[in-house]
Amino acid sequence: MRNKDVEDLYRYIKIDTPVTIWGGIFGPFGNGFRILIPGDRGADVFEVQKRMKRMGYYLGYIDGIYGEEMKYYVIKYRKDNNLTLTHDIDLEFYKALNIQLFE
């Protein structure tokens, strides 16, 4: 969101109202890939959780939060797919999940 968008939204939304901001026109990876670590939140985490769940590698709640439960499944996925053992979600992990950037 741009500042003017926030200012416009301020006129309609009361203080302390939860607001969810989804990816934009280019989706959760509109700014490219970022390396995700436990504690990260966002539409990109949400998308990784969805992909992993479809593949049977994430049994948790899809909430866009990289918590301890997700960390367990990331390590399991990495082991089962012969990826480097780390809890980071990096380019190697995105590629293994077949998440690709395109225009």
N, C-alpha and C positions, 0 to 999 in steps of 0.2 A: 504494500500500500504506500502511496505517496502521502506527504503531510496534508495536502488539501483533501485527500480521501478521508483521513482520520478526522480532520476538522469537520467535514460534512457528516460523518458518522456520529460525531459527538452531539450533534443537534437532535439525533433520533434515539440514542441509546443512553439509558441511565447509568450513572457511575456504579461500578461493581457488577454490571451485567456481563456474564461470560460471553465471549465472542470467539468464534472459530474462524480462522482465516485459512482457506484451502489454497493450494498451489497456484495458480494464476493460469493464464492461457496456455502455458507450456507445461503445466502439471507440477508434480512435486520436485522435479529436477530442472526447473526453468533456469536455475543458476549453475547447472552442472552438478556433478557428484561432490559430496563432501564425505570425508571419513567420519563415520558414525561411531561413537563410543558410548558405553553405558552412561545414562543420565541425559543423553540427547533426546530432544523431542522435535516432532515436525511431520510434515506430510511425507517426507522421504522415509522416515522410520515407519510410518503407517504403510507405505507401499511395500517396503521390505517385509513387514509382518504379513501382509496379504499374500505376497508371493510364497513366503515360507509356509504359511498355513495351507495354501493350495497344494503344496508339495508334501504335506504331512510333517513338516519340520517345526511347526510352531503351534502349540496347543493353547497358548494364552489368549487373552483378550486383545483384539486389535484396537489399540488406543493411541498409537503414534508416540509411545514412550518407550525408550530403550532401557528396560529395567533388568533386574537380576534374572528373572525367568527367561527373558529373551536372550540374555547372555549365555545361558545354559544351552539353548537351542542353536545359537550361532556356532558355538564350539562343536556341538554334535554334528551340525551340517558340515562344518569345515573338516572334521575327522572323516566323516563318511564319504566326502568328495575329494579327499587328498589335497586339501588346501592348506596353506600356511596356518599353523595354530596360533591364533590370536583372537581376542574378542572384538577387535575392530571390524567394522564393515567398510571395506576398502574396494578399490577397483577390481581386484581379484574376485571378491565376493559378489559384487554387482554382476560381473561377467558370468559367474557360475549360476546366478539366478536368472540370467538372460535379460537383465535390465540394460537397455541400450539408450544412449542419447541420440536424438535425431531432430532435424528441423522440420 
